[in-house]
């Protein structure tokens, strides 16, 4: 590797990624002097990655651009057991088919940020080696290196102790540690990366390799993606913000970042975009109305990373048209209503529930009573308001909830 380049460790540190390292000086030296193979694990318990995973993908991209080789490990085997980390209850057991389907979906989403061509990155499923293990052999060769006392002291198990930790979950640390050993042997993988909630599991793998192979390997964890007041990012009233455009539309994805709190904009720009730090530091001096400009840049850049520049251009243009003129756009989130229903007329609360814009009439009622609902840019003042064909403009109408949530309803 070219030592004249900026060391990727410094880049990750300056941008605010790094939480903990097992040997900071050695890790920095390795990342600056040779090509390192590293891995990050992904739990396939949903059929899409979400915003919480985005940080890991961006780290993989930073590392790969600096000449290092990522291994993305789909936890097909460990998901059959369930990671107790950060959970208060044991998770539903999944079928092999469900896990395989979810893993395949991840591959598509990862390719936007990680280059898998010509072996520059590889993807493996730990089910390939975990599902066929002989239990007795595993206990004799791997289990012998773990003490129960030390495992119980691990942060990932502490939160479960009072409510009960199942034996199946107790095996999780051994399995993840074995993953690291297997990847070390097969691919000379010498570094595991992950969210800071994975620290205990990473240490387990490092210790196992030291005991079995007599070699030092390394671990590095990253800050979890949280708001300035400590809440996990990527949650909305509708649930998680997904990377799959079928689960969270590119427009809604863009709007999520467009609407982050002022206090979170600069941190998100550092963590979730590849904009130069000098440019982001300049934005840190922006005040008042210019903060909104920084939010637009954030929303555009993150959407472009996940969905591509063309899609980001479309949703940015749609958002600008809506906010500046209140006009409808093809890229606005859209619901449909039968034209026959509008001919007869439908109560506004029924319309909101029927089109999925509010989960209940109660929520719609509160929205109207607080003055937060608009139909075609006019405030709805009464819960008795009837909506009919006369409200259509070019076969559609715009509903706005609060200041920033726009939706189009199309008559069919």
Secondary structure, DSSP 4 states (H G I P E B T S, - for coil): --TTSPPHHHHHHHTT-EEEESSHHHHHHHHHHS--EEEEEE--SSSS-BHHHHHHHHHHHHHHHTT-EEEEEE-TTGGGT---TT-SSPPPP--HHHHHHHHHHHHHHHTTTS--GGGSEEEEETHHHHTT--HHHHHHHTGGG--HHHHHTSHHHHHHHTT---HHHHTHHHHHHHHHHHHHHHH-EEEEEEEGGGHHHHHHHHHHHHHHH----EEEEE---B-TTSPBSSEETTEE-BSSTTTS-HHHHHHHHHTS-GGGHHHHHHHH----HHHHHHHTT--THHHHHHHHHHHHHHHHHHH-HHHHHHHHHHHHHHHHH----TTS-EEEE-HHHHHH-EEHHHHHHHTTSSSSHHHHHHHHHTT-EEETTEE---TT-EE-GGG-BTTEEEEEETTTEEEEEEE-
